[in-house]
Amino acid sequence: MIRFWNKRAKLGVLTENSALDAEIKEIQAGIKSHINKKFAGSLAIRMVDSGSCNACEAECNALSNPYYDLERLGIYFVASPRHADVMLLSGLLTFNMHPHVLDAYAQIPAPKWVITLGDCPAMQGVFDTGFAIKAPAEQYLPITHHIPGCPPSPEEILRGFLAFLKKI
């Protein structure tokens, strides 16, 4: 057993990519800096799923793990739109969710922004328009930034947050 642990100690960590780690740390530093300047250290996001497959939500959940740790950067997901600065919209804008999405947007206090997440809100995904789809979301909401991907990886979401913060 001791031979196993000695060999393991010599190999080091095999699952992490040091180049990606450096890039993520740089992105995180930029995000934290912009949030401190523009939002006094705390950015509240209300995530709204308007009819998705939940892949984008799963990737956003990964942002809460210790590797990415969004709360350390000052980004918090909130349960009420009245506590939010930004709406993060994922999924197709469906007929049934349309009034609820607009209601959530109306409840966010001004100034407010909308970020779309994934290909579905922009109608770039596999779905086509139909009687139950009221997409693209930009017809109904003022979209500030779009994070492409199906689903976007946590790294792409972080890059998207940084691009959004630079844009506003």
N, C-alpha and C positions, 0 to 999 in steps of 0.2 A: 504494500500500500504506500509506503514511503517513497518508493521509486516512482509511482504514478504521480504523486504530488510534486516531487522534484522536477519531473519532466514537464508537468503542467506549469510550474512556476517559470521554467525557462522559456516556454513557448509564448506566454503572455496571453492577452485577450485576442481571440481569433475572429470574433463576430463583428467587430466594429471597423469602420473604414475611416482612417485618420484624416484623409483628404476631405471627406464629407463632414467629419466632425469639425474641422477648422472652418469650413464654409458655414455650417450651421451656427457656430459660435459667433462668426462675423455678422450673420443675419440677425441673430438674437441681440447682439450689442446694438445694432442699428435700430431694431424695433424698440428696445428699452429706451434708447436715447430719444427717439421721436415721441414715444408715449410720455416720457417725463416732460418734454417741452410743450407738447400740444394738449395733453390731457391731465396734467399734474400728477402723472404716475399711475393712472388707473383708467383703462379702457374697458367698458362694459359692452358685451356683445350678446344680442338675443338671436339665437339660431332658430330659424323657422323652416320646417320641412313642408314644402307645399305639394308633395306627392312624389317621393323619390323611392329608390330601391334601398336606401339607408347605407350605401357604400360611402357617401360623403360624410355622413354622420359618424361612421366608424373611424374614418381617418381623422376627423376632428376630435373624437374621443382619445385617439392616440396622442394628441397634442397635450393631454393632461398627464401623461405618464412622466416619470422622473427624467427621462432622456430629453424631452422637449420642454416640459414644465412651463407652460404659458403663464401661470399665475406668478411665477418668479419674475417674469418680464412685465407684469402689470396688466395682463389681459385676463378678463374674467367672463365666463359665460353666465348670464343671469336668466332667471325664470320669468321675469316680468318685463314686457317692453317698456314699462314706465321707468325702469331702472337702467335702460340701455342707451348707449350712444350710437350703436351701429346695429343694423339688421343684417344677419348673414343668411341669405336665402338659398336653399338647396332644393333640387327636384323640379319637376315640371310644375308650372302653375296650373293646377287643375280647376275645373269648374266649381267643385265643392269647396276647395280651399281658397279660392279667389277672394271672397268677402272677408275671410278671417285674416289673410295676409294683409289686405288693405287696412283692416281694423288694427292689426298689430303695428303697422307702419304709422298710422295716425296717433297711436298712443305713445310713440317714442317722442320725448321732448326735443325741441329744436335746440341747437343744430343737430341734424341727424343725417346719416348716410346709409346706403344700401350696398352691400357686396354680394354678388352672386357667386355661388360655389358649384363647380362642376359644369358639365356641358349641357345639362338639361334645361336650366333657366334661360339659356341663350338659344335653345333649340338647335344645338350642334350635336346632340346625341343621337341615339338610335330611334327615337320616337318621332312621329309625324303629327301634324295638327289633326284634330278631330273634334267631335262634339264635346268631349269631356276635357279638352286641353285649351287653356286660354293663354298660352305662351306665344311669343317670348315675354319675359317679365318686364323688359324695358318699355313695353307698350303701356304698362300700368304703373310702374314705379320709376323714380329717377335713380338709375343705377350709377353709382360712383366708380365702382371697380368690379372687374370680373376675374375670377380665378379659374382658368380652364383646366380640363382634365376629366377623365371618367374612370374612377374617381381621382382627384388630385392627391398626390402623396403628401404626407405631413410637411416634407421639405418644400414642396410647391405651395402649400398653404402658407407657410411662414414667409416665403418669397412674396406671395400675394399680399399678405398683411403689410410687409415692408413697403411694397410698391404703393399700396393704398395710403399708408402714412406719409409717404413722400409726396403723393398727389394732392392731398388736402392742405 
